Amino acid sequence: MLEIRNLHVSVHGVPVLKGIDLHVAPGETFILFGPNGSGKTTLLLSLMGFSGYEVTQGQIFFKGQEITHAPMHERARLGLGMSFQRPPTIHGLSTGKLVELCGRGRTLDIPALARTVHFDRFLQRDVNAGFSGGELKRSELLQLMAQQPDLVLFDEPESGVDLENMALVGKTVRHLLDGMPDSGTTLREQARQRSTSGLIITHTGHILEYVNAHRGQVMYNGKLCCEARPREILDHIARHGYQECLRCLAGDTFGTIAEAPLP
């Protein structure tokens, strides 16, 4: 679904990503951990093709097609979608109209779709105007539900969300990725049937209570290290912080957590 080869990205002339190699298979969910300022959001915005994020080296392939320098609208039409940590306010455009545009001409029951995320009373309001943290996330999820992307990029879906909204956000993210109800099939059957992929940035790890994540890595200072199961990485960070990742990077030991034990 996604393949990144030796990706280097600069922002305003400053190198941020320094040789990223990453792949996400069809139906796979990949979790990306890392402290603030490590380059995680830069990676997602570069994948979406935002201006100001200059690819100085490397390649990005999506569904077998190179999109390294493709414009953003082409990436979206190919099936790449994103939920932002801090989406912008758009005055003069109603949320309902934006959701309709995200549907790309498909026949959608937008009010019914909005009710699934408790958002039907917000459809006439300008996009993100005066929305709370939980409302922003539900607006983003509604747009993705209409777009139906093949790969969804989530930039900290837990950010600014209270516990009550977190359950709704988490279940909706799971539904977007699994494309099926919560019950009726085993996890193994779900993994075989799903086709939507996800790349999720998380700080707290709360989203792991809701999604079936397969692999994860840590980003530190624009580089990736420590590939392992996401829950193992989260537990390691909770116990030892990100300083262990810094030690791994200093020694150029890019392996699993088990291969780089604490002294």
Buried (B, 14 or more C-beta within 10 A) or exposed (E): BBBBBEBBBBBEEEBBBBEBEBEBEEBBBBBBBBBEEBBBBBBBBBBBBEEEBBBEBBBBBBBEEEBBEBEBEEBBEBBBBBBBBEBEEBEEBBBBBBBBEBBEEEEBEBEEBBEBBBBBEBBEBBBBBEBEBBBBBBBBBBBBBBBBBBBBBBBBBBBBBEEEBBBBBBBBBBBBBBBBEEEEBEEEEBBEEBEBBBBBBBBEBBBBEBBBBBBBBBBBBBBBBBBBBBEBBBBBBEEEEBEBBBBBBEEEEBEBBEEBEEE
